[in-house]
Amino acid sequence: MTVDFYYKLMLFILNKSQSGGNLSPDDFNRTINMAQNSYVAYLTGTFQSYQLGRPIAKTELGQNSVVRQRLSPVIYGCNLHVDSTGFSPYPGDYLQTDAMWTLYNYNRIRYCDGDKWWANYNSKIDPPLYTKPIYRLRDTGFEFAPTNIVMAKVDYVRVPPEIVWGYSLDSVGRPVYDAALSADPIWDSVSALEIISRALQQVGVNLQFGQVQQYAKDIKDISGQ
Protein backbone atom coordinates (compact mmCIF):
# COMPACT_ATOMS: atom_id res chain seq x y z
CA MET A 1 0.00 0.00 0.00
CA THR A 2 1.29 3.45 -0.89
CA VAL A 3 1.16 6.40 1.47
CA ASP A 4 -1.49 7.90 -0.80
CA PHE A 5 -3.71 4.85 -0.22
CA TYR A 6 -3.13 5.13 3.56
CA TYR A 7 -4.27 8.75 3.47
CA LYS A 8 -7.25 8.13 1.19
CA LEU A 9 -8.38 5.23 3.36
CA MET A 10 -8.23 7.32 6.51
CA LEU A 11 -10.18 10.15 4.84
CA PHE A 12 -12.72 7.64 3.52
CA ILE A 13 -13.28 6.17 6.99
CA LEU A 14 -13.47 9.61 8.60
CA ASN A 15 -16.08 10.63 6.05
CA LYS A 16 -18.10 7.50 6.84
CA SER A 17 -17.92 8.21 10.56
CA GLN A 18 -19.40 11.16 12.43
CA SER A 19 -15.96 12.71 12.73
CA GLY A 20 -16.04 14.08 9.20
CA GLY A 21 -13.10 13.91 6.82
CA ASN A 22 -11.03 16.84 8.02
CA LEU A 23 -7.48 15.54 8.35
CA SER A 24 -4.83 17.80 6.88
CA PRO A 25 -1.75 16.28 5.21
CA ASP A 26 0.47 17.53 8.03
CA ASP A 27 -1.87 16.06 10.65
CA PHE A 28 -1.92 12.78 8.72
CA ASN A 29 1.87 12.63 8.52
CA ARG A 30 2.22 13.24 12.24
CA THR A 31 -0.54 10.79 13.19
CA ILE A 32 0.53 7.93 10.91
CA ASN A 33 4.13 8.09 12.13
CA MET A 34 3.02 8.04 15.76
CA ALA A 35 0.87 5.01 14.89
CA GLN A 36 3.69 3.06 13.22
CA ASN A 37 6.02 3.77 16.15
CA SER A 38 3.29 2.53 18.49
CA TYR A 39 2.93 -0.62 16.39
CA VAL A 40 6.68 -1.36 16.51
CA ALA A 41 6.67 -0.82 20.29
CA TYR A 42 3.78 -3.27 20.57
CA LEU A 43 5.58 -5.95 18.53
CA THR A 44 8.87 -5.58 20.38
CA GLY A 45 7.10 -5.81 23.75
CA THR A 46 5.77 -2.65 25.36
CA PHE A 47 6.65 -2.12 29.01
CA GLN A 48 2.97 -1.48 29.78
CA SER A 49 2.08 -5.07 28.80
CA TYR A 50 4.44 -6.74 31.28
CA GLN A 51 2.74 -8.53 34.15
CA LEU A 52 3.92 -8.61 37.75
CA GLY A 53 5.97 -11.76 38.37
CA ARG A 54 6.01 -12.62 34.64
CA PRO A 55 8.66 -10.54 32.83
CA ILE A 56 7.33 -11.32 29.36
CA ALA A 57 5.16 -9.02 27.28
CA LYS A 58 2.00 -10.37 25.64
CA THR A 59 3.71 -9.76 22.30
CA GLU A 60 7.46 -9.37 21.78
CA LEU A 61 10.19 -9.92 19.20
CA GLY A 62 11.46 -13.32 20.31
CA GLN A 63 8.05 -14.79 21.03
CA ASN A 64 7.05 -16.38 17.72
CA SER A 65 7.61 -16.41 13.97
CA VAL A 66 4.50 -14.32 13.25
CA VAL A 67 5.83 -11.38 15.27
CA ARG A 68 9.22 -11.73 13.56
CA GLN A 69 7.54 -11.74 10.15
CA ARG A 70 5.62 -8.57 10.97
CA LEU A 71 8.84 -6.91 12.17
CA SER A 72 10.97 -8.08 9.22
CA PRO A 73 10.79 -4.70 7.40
CA VAL A 74 12.55 -3.06 10.35
CA ILE A 75 15.08 -5.79 11.21
CA TYR A 76 18.41 -4.65 9.83
CA GLY A 77 22.00 -5.86 10.03
CA CYS A 78 25.29 -3.98 10.16
CA ASN A 79 28.92 -4.35 11.20
CA LEU A 80 30.13 -2.74 14.42
CA HIS A 81 33.66 -1.40 14.81
CA VAL A 82 34.76 -2.11 18.40
CA ASP A 83 37.50 0.16 19.80
CA SER A 84 40.35 -0.90 22.09
CA THR A 85 38.21 -0.34 25.19
CA GLY A 86 35.52 -2.73 23.91
CA PHE A 87 33.04 0.02 23.02
CA SER A 88 30.97 0.55 19.86
CA PRO A 89 28.28 3.24 19.41
CA TYR A 90 24.72 2.32 18.52
CA PRO A 91 23.67 2.56 14.86
CA GLY A 92 21.84 5.84 14.28
CA ASP A 93 18.44 4.17 13.92
CA TYR A 94 18.96 1.50 16.61
CA LEU A 95 15.95 0.46 18.68
CA GLN A 96 16.50 -3.08 20.01
CA THR A 97 19.02 -5.90 19.53
CA ASP A 98 17.89 -9.05 17.77
CA ALA A 99 21.17 -11.03 17.56
CA MET A 100 24.90 -10.39 17.97
CA TRP A 101 27.95 -12.39 16.93
CA THR A 102 31.63 -11.94 16.10
CA LEU A 103 32.20 -10.93 12.50
CA TYR A 104 34.88 -13.41 11.48
CA ASN A 105 34.34 -16.62 13.46
CA TYR A 106 30.56 -16.22 13.92
CA ASN A 107 30.75 -16.84 17.66
CA ARG A 108 27.53 -15.80 19.41
CA ILE A 109 27.96 -12.78 21.67
CA ARG A 110 25.86 -13.27 24.76
CA TYR A 111 24.00 -10.41 26.44
CA CYS A 112 24.77 -9.86 30.12
CA ASP A 113 23.35 -7.16 32.38
CA GLY A 114 23.81 -5.93 35.92
CA ASP A 115 25.64 -8.25 38.27
CA LYS A 116 25.80 -10.97 35.59
CA TRP A 117 28.17 -8.77 33.59
CA TRP A 118 30.61 -8.41 36.45
CA ALA A 119 30.28 -12.05 37.46
CA ASN A 120 31.26 -13.11 33.93
CA TYR A 121 33.80 -10.34 33.43
CA ASN A 122 35.74 -11.20 36.61
CA SER A 123 35.27 -14.97 36.50
CA LYS A 124 38.45 -17.01 36.87
CA ILE A 125 36.62 -20.21 35.95
CA ASP A 126 34.66 -19.06 32.88
CA PRO A 127 35.96 -15.65 31.74
CA PRO A 128 34.72 -14.06 28.51
CA LEU A 129 36.99 -15.24 25.70
CA TYR A 130 37.01 -14.46 22.00
CA THR A 131 35.05 -17.67 21.45
CA LYS A 132 32.58 -16.86 24.27
CA PRO A 133 32.26 -13.05 24.28
CA ILE A 134 29.64 -11.02 26.13
CA TYR A 135 28.14 -7.55 25.71
CA ARG A 136 26.00 -5.11 27.62
CA LEU A 137 24.09 -1.92 26.80
CA ARG A 138 25.44 1.48 27.83
CA ASP A 139 23.88 4.92 27.40
CA THR A 140 25.41 5.54 23.96
CA GLY A 141 26.45 2.12 22.71
CA PHE A 142 27.54 -1.48 23.28
CA GLU A 143 30.32 -2.58 25.63
CA PHE A 144 32.07 -5.88 24.83
CA ALA A 145 34.27 -8.29 26.73
CA PRO A 146 36.88 -9.27 25.93
CA THR A 147 37.84 -5.89 24.51
CA ASN A 148 39.82 -7.25 21.54
CA ILE A 149 36.81 -8.33 19.44
CA VAL A 150 37.63 -5.56 16.92
CA MET A 151 34.40 -6.07 14.92
CA ALA A 152 30.98 -7.55 15.57
CA LYS A 153 27.84 -8.15 13.53
CA VAL A 154 24.46 -7.07 14.90
CA ASP A 155 20.92 -7.65 13.69
CA TYR A 156 18.63 -5.10 15.27
CA VAL A 157 15.19 -3.58 15.15
CA ARG A 158 15.51 -0.10 13.72
CA VAL A 159 13.33 2.95 14.08
CA PRO A 160 10.93 2.71 11.11
CA PRO A 161 11.61 5.20 8.32
CA GLU A 162 9.27 8.17 8.32
CA ILE A 163 6.07 7.94 6.27
CA VAL A 164 5.43 11.12 4.27
CA TRP A 165 2.43 12.14 2.18
CA GLY A 166 4.17 14.81 0.11
CA TYR A 167 2.24 17.46 -1.72
CA SER A 168 2.29 20.70 -3.64
CA LEU A 169 -0.43 23.34 -3.70
CA ASP A 170 -2.67 23.90 -6.69
CA SER A 171 -3.80 27.30 -7.99
CA VAL A 172 -6.34 27.70 -5.18
CA GLY A 173 -4.08 26.48 -2.40
CA ARG A 174 -5.33 22.90 -2.13
CA PRO A 175 -2.77 20.14 -1.41
CA VAL A 176 -2.16 17.79 -4.35
CA TYR A 177 -0.34 14.49 -3.85
CA ASP A 178 3.24 14.48 -5.13
CA ALA A 179 4.89 11.06 -5.27
CA ALA A 180 8.32 12.64 -5.70
CA LEU A 181 7.99 14.37 -2.32
CA SER A 182 6.50 11.33 -0.58
CA ALA A 183 7.90 8.34 1.31
CA ASP A 184 5.84 5.14 1.15
CA PRO A 185 5.38 2.82 4.15
CA ILE A 186 7.49 -0.33 4.32
CA TRP A 187 4.78 -2.56 5.84
CA ASP A 188 2.87 -5.56 4.53
CA SER A 189 -0.90 -5.21 4.08
CA VAL A 190 -1.80 -6.73 7.48
CA SER A 191 0.56 -4.44 9.37
CA ALA A 192 -0.67 -1.50 7.27
CA LEU A 193 -4.23 -1.98 8.47
CA GLU A 194 -3.05 -2.37 12.06
CA ILE A 195 -1.17 0.92 11.79
CA ILE A 196 -4.13 2.68 10.19
CA SER A 197 -6.38 1.37 12.99
CA ARG A 198 -4.01 2.90 15.53
CA ALA A 199 -3.90 6.18 13.62
CA LEU A 200 -7.71 6.30 13.52
CA GLN A 201 -7.85 5.80 17.29
CA GLN A 202 -5.64 8.86 17.70
CA VAL A 203 -8.20 10.98 15.82
CA GLY A 204 -11.13 9.56 17.74
CA VAL A 205 -12.35 6.70 15.54
CA ASN A 206 -12.26 3.27 17.19
CA LEU A 207 -12.78 0.40 14.75
CA GLN A 208 -12.04 -3.30 14.86
CA PHE A 209 -9.40 -4.63 12.46
CA GLY A 210 -12.06 -6.36 10.35
CA GLN A 211 -13.95 -3.09 9.87
CA VAL A 212 -10.83 -1.29 8.66
CA GLN A 213 -10.12 -4.24 6.36
CA GLN A 214 -13.62 -3.96 4.85
CA TYR A 215 -13.22 -0.21 4.32
CA ALA A 216 -9.90 -0.90 2.56
CA LYS A 217 -11.68 -3.35 0.25
CA ASP A 218 -14.46 -0.82 -0.40
CA ILE A 219 -12.08 1.96 -1.36
CA LYS A 220 -10.13 -0.41 -3.64
CA ASP A 221 -13.40 -1.38 -5.35
CA ILE A 222 -14.34 2.29 -5.77
CA SER A 223 -10.94 3.36 -7.08
CA GLY A 224 -10.35 0.22 -9.14
CA GLN A 225 -6.97 -0.44 -7.50
N, C-alpha and C positions, 0 to 999 in steps of 0.2 A: 504494500500500500504506500502511495506517495504521501507527502505532507499535505498536498492539496486535497487528497481524498480524506485524510484525517480531519482537516478543517471543514470541508463540505459536510462530512458526516456529523460533526458536532453541531454545525449550524442547522442541519436538517432535523436533528433530534431536539434542539432548543426550540425550533419553530413548531414542532409537534407538541411540545410541552407547554405549560403555562408560563414558562420563563421568557418566552419570546426568543428571537434569534440574534440578539444584540451581543455579539462577541467580536471585538475588534481584532485585527491581526496581531497587534502587540499583546493584547490580553491572551489570545490563543497561544502565542509563542511562549509566554511566561507560564501559562497553565499547563500546557502539554509537557514542558520540560520538568516542571515540578512533579507531574504525574509519572513520567518515566523514571525519575530518580526515586520516587516512592515505590515503584514496581521493583526496581533493582534491590532496594533495601529490603523489601518483602522476600524476594527470592534468596538473598544472601543470609537472611535470618535477622529480623528486626529485634532490637533489645526489648521492645514492648511485648513481644510474643513469648519471651522466656517465662517459664513457670518456676515457682519456688521449689527448690529441691530437685529440679530436673533441668539442668543447664543445656537444653536443646530447644531451639525454636521450632514452631510448628512446621515451618518451611525454611530450609537453608541449603546452601550450595552443595555440601557433601551428602545430602540426605538420599537422593535418588536420581536416576538417569533423566527423568522428566524435567526436574529443576535444572539440571546441567544443560539439557537441550535448550530450554528457554533462555538460559544465560549465555549460550554459546556465542551470540553476537558481541558480547562484551568480555569474553575471556581471551586474553592476549598474552603473547610470550615475548620475552626480550632477554638479552644478555646483561648481566650486572658486572661492572668493574669494581672489584673489591680492593681497597687500599691496604697499606701495610699494617694498619691498625685493625683490620677486619671489618671496616665500615663501607657501606654502599648506599647512596641516597635512593629514595623511592623514585620510580618512574613518575613523570609529571601527572599522569592520569590514574595513578594507583588508587585502588579502593580496598582490595582484600586479596590475600595470597591464596592461590589454588594449589600449587605444587612448587617445590624448589629442589634443585639438584646441582651437583658440580658439572661444569661445562664439558670437561674432557673425559672423565671416567664415568659419568652418569651415576655417581653415588648420591643417594637420597640425602638431602639436608633436612634434619629433623628440627621441628619447632620446639623451643623450650622457653618457658616464661617463669618469672619470679624466682623462687628458691630452687626450682629445677635447673635453671640456667647455672647458678653457682654450684649446685651439687655436681652437675656434669662437668663444668669448667674446671673445678678443683679436684676432680676425682683422680685418685692414684690408681684405682683398679680399672676404671673404664673411661679414660679421658677422651675428649673429642679429638679424633684423628682425621687425616685427609679422607680416609675411607668411611668415617662415621662422623661427619661434621654436624654442627648444630647452628641455629640462628635464633635471634630474638628481634622484636620490634622496638625501635627507639622513636623519638619524637620526629626525626627527619629522615629515617632510613633504617636499613637492616644492619645488625651487628652479627658477625660470624665468628665461630671458633672451630678449628684453629684459624689464626689470622692470615695464614699463607694460602688461602684458597685461590686468590688472584681473580678468578672469574666464576660466576654462577649463572644458572639459567632459571628464570622464574616464569611461571604461568600465573596470571593474576586477573582478577575482575577489575576492569577499568571503569572510570566514570563514563557513562554513555555520551557519545558526541551529541552536541546540541541539535535539536530539531528546529528548523527555521522555515516559516512560510514567508518567503520574500515577495516583495511587491513594489510596483511603481504606481504613481497616481495618474489617473486619466485626466482629461481636460476639465472635468468638474470636481476633481479632488477625490475621486473614489479609488480605493486600492484595487489594483489588478494584479493577479498572480504572475510572478516572474520566476520561472524555473531556474534561471541563471543565478538568481539571488537567494535561492532556497537550498535547504539541506534536508534530504529525505530521511525518515526514520530507518533504523537498521533492523527492525523487529519482524518476526514472522507474523502471520495473520492472527493467530490466537493471542500472542502477546500484545499486538496492536489493539485489539478490542479490549483487553484488560486495561491497557494504558488509557484508552479513550474513556472507559468506564470510570477510572479514577479521576480523569480530568473533568468529566461531567459532574462528579460529586463535589468537586471544588467550586463549581459554579451553581450548585444547588439542585442538580438533577440526579436522583438516585435510581438507577436501573439495574436489574439483574443482567448478568453476562448474556443470557439468551435473548433478552430484549434488544440489547445493543447489536448483537449478531443479526437479528431480524431487520433492524433498521439499516445495517450495512448492506444486507441483501436487497432491501427495498431501493436504496439509493443507487446500487449497481444496476438494478433493473430499469430504473428511471433514466439513468445516464447512459445505459448501454455498455458499461465497462465490463 
